[in-house]
Amino acid sequence: MGDGGTGLIIDFQGLWNRGSAFFWYYDGFYMFNPKEANGTPTNRSRPNEAIMSVPDQFAVRTGVFKSFEKVHGLGASLGVRIEGIPVHNAFSGSEGLEDLVILSLWSQE
């Protein structure tokens, strides 16, 4: 992410066959960042927003995939993805500027 931190990532993923040509997929991760802040000033006036933090991050994705049996290797998928930065880190403190960000996207491939 370019925030100056090094984290530990825990992830999961799966793929289930739901019929002859349909599959349900899911995956996600959580990145734990032990560093609280990186020392970069934000130029904001509030004391608790003066330094940039090194936040944890997460993402979860799920959807369905359909393979086209007549054309080997061709398929289409439709799914949703949620990713963000939690307000409080799981293990380190939450010093510095760290706004909750959740992004939800529909993906179509």
N, C-alpha and C positions, 0 to 999 in steps of 0.2 A: 504494500500500500504506500510505501515511501514515507512512513512516519518515524523511522529510526528504531523500530522495535523488532525483536525476534520472538516468535511465538511457538506454542505447541498446538498442533492441529489434531483434532479428533474428527473422523469422518465416517460415514456409512453410505452404502449404496446397495441397490437391489434391482432385479429384473425378474418379472413373473410372466410366464406365458399364459395368456387369457384367451385361449382358442387357437385355431390353426395359424392365424396371421396377425393377431393382436397381442401386444405386450404392455404391461404396466411397469413403468420405471420410477425410481425414486433415488435421491441422493441428497446429502447434506454435509455440512461441516460446522464446527465451532473452533475458532482460533483463540486460545488463551494467551494474553500478552502480559508477562510479569512486570513490564516496565510501566510506570504510571504516567510520566510526562517526558517530553523530549527536550525541553528547554527553549523551544522556539517561541518567541513572542508573537501574539496575535494582533497587537495594536488595538485591543478593545479596552474600554474604560473600566469594566467590572473586574475586581480582583480575582474572582474565581474563573474568569475567562482570559486572563492575561497570558497564560502559557498553554501551548497545544498538548493534548494528552496523546497517549498511545493506546487506543481502545482495543477491546476484544471485537471480533467480527463473527458473523454467522450467515449461513445461507441454507435454504431447503428448496428442493425442486422435485416436482412430480408431474406425471402426465401419461399419456398413452401413445404408443407407436404402432403403426400398421405397416407391415411389409407387403410389398406387391410381389406375389409369388411368380408371376409371369416374367418379371424383369429382375434378375438376380442382383441383390445389393441395393435395390431401390425401395424407399419407404417414406412415410410422412409421420410427423409427430405433432401433438398439441399438448401443451402443458402450462404450468404456472410455476413461477419462481419467486421466493421471498428472501430478501437479504437485508442485512442491516448492521448497525453498531449499537449495542445496548448502552443504556445510560450509565450503568455501573459495571465495572469489570468483575469477573467471577472471583479472582484471587488477589490481584493487586488493588490498590485504592483507585479512586476516580478523581484524582487531582487534575486540574487543567480543563480546558474547553473540550467537552465531549457531548454533543447533541445526539439524541436518539434519532436514528435514521432507519426507516423501513421502506424498502422498495419492493413493490409487487409488480411482476410483469407476466403477461401472457406470452408464451413463446410458440411460434409456429415455424416448423422447419420443413 
